[in-house]
């Protein structure tokens, strides 16, 4: 019997809407820890976008993106666009960058 190895990937997402000042980055960090995703979330300078970078296997990252689309209470996520990249393994844990 062979086992399938889960290959790590990198997902780079941009969440737009009311996602700054409402606990969205902390929400991302909590969900990332629950799902075992390494990376970070940080506000972008436009006041309406949070960039989220995560590394894990693709099925886990797809679940993570669905959570990013939900967001925490008091947020309003108008959309989450993301792209795939090669994982680098540079992250250990997940950080809500201030």
Secondary structure, DSSP 4 states (H G I P E B T S, - for coil): ---PPPPEEEEEEEEEEE-SSSSHHHHHHHHHHHHT-EEEEEE-TTSSEEEEEEEEEHHHHHHHHHHHHH--TT-EEEEEEEEEEE-----SSEEE--
